[in-house]
Amino acid sequence: MCAPFPGGPSDGSLLKSFKDHVALAIWSNEDRPILKCINHSAQIQEWDLQSCHPDTEGLQRIIQRSGLNALIDCSYRKANKEVISAFVERWQPETNTFHLPFGEMSISLEDVSILLKIPVTGKVVAVENFARYTEESRSDAIKLVSKLLGVSIEGAEDEVNINKRLAVQKYWLKSRWCPKAGSSDTTYPPVECTARAYLLYLLSCTLFADKSRSRVSIVLLKLLEDLDDVGKYVWGAVALAYLYRHLGSATRVQVSQIVGYLTLLEGWVYDHFKLGLATPNAKYMDYVQPRVCRWIQKHETVMNIDKVGSIRRTLDRLRPSEVTWDPYVNYRDNGVVHAMAVYNGTLNYMDVVEPYHPERILRQFGHVQSIPDPPYRPLEAHRDPSALKYSVKYGFQQDNWER
């Protein structure tokens, strides 16, 4: 194709931001370096749940009830930068799908549910008063940290003020709620406070990994206030919205890194593409463990831009018959796809709202692909070459989640 962009769509009205997409630069023989993949999963093992509180059984019960316990052992400790970089090149943020020679594919809510074993239905994740750093939100954050983590107002204020944002340090969480063996401090907070501190830490290492390796957003702590409600949140859909947004940002030609839960992205690739990018895990227990545990990653000893090019060329030549379109058919009740997996609308995480278009990937649900309707139009979109000016706003259809 040669119009309006080389290698791009013939109709420029659909993918309006393609002019700043890394794919256009690659088509013009301007390769960008391998993406820096920000992955905090290795930090999970730095917190020993067995020794951080004397009420080990009570702590374990709370963690299991949260619905997030599967993330502890299923997260890939390192991200495969070559695999992720190659697939980011195929992502189109207007449709939130990978564009391949034979059509579109994407990470669906069904993928999230099976790959991670976390809920994709439930309560909407929304927190008021923490949208931005103000004197009022700072004061509210200090009170929240004190109340939910069991520290003094002064201690909470010191921690929030040090960060100069609505965040606390991961080191602070570990040092206070997971003291090292032999520590002279034998005073333990209530087990509920330790559980909140750990879940806050876990979420920041997995579903909501961001550019900071050291800080955790207090916004997440608000969601842990009622521990009986934690397992009712729609964590899978929230994580997918967050990943969609950062996949979109990573497609910009000047962007050099990607955040989000990259284990989800990699596990999806390994399940759907027979490219020899991972090896089967002989110890994997089907239907018991999250399906991402089915694979053992392969890693280059050094970052290899040629490997990215090799994956790119393989995808260029890929035929539909070489794709595992529907790897989860045996996981469904009576072979029926859950209604939420084919829900057509938007997903959200706080102020991040992203469209979800299962009608564009019907082959992944065992159906014949028809011509889809145009994707949702954002209320406002600035998908510039750099991440600093990447801003997209969609309307969130909240009523669909709260029926």
Buried (B, 14 or more C-beta within 10 A) or exposed (E): EEEBBEEBBEEEEBBEBBBBBBBBBBBEEEBBEBBBBBBBBEBBEEBEBEEBBEBEEBBBEBBEBBBBBBBBEBBBEEBBBBBBBBBBBBBBBBBBBBBBEEBBBBBBBBBBBBBBBBBBBBBBBBBEBBEEBEEEBBEBBBEBBBBBBBBEEEBBBEBBEEBEBBBBBBEBBBEBBBBEEEEEEEEBBEBBBBBBBBBBBBBBBBBBBBEBEBBBBBBBBBBBEEBEEBBBBBBBBBBBBBBBBBBBBBBBBBBEEBBBBBBBBBBBBBBBBEBEBBEEEEEBEEEEBBBBBBBBBEEEEEBEBEBBBBBBEBBEEBEEEEBEBBBBEEBBEEEEBBEBBBBBBBBBBBEBBBBBBBBBBBBBBEBEBEEBEEBBEBEEBEBBBEBEEBEBEBEBBEEEBEE
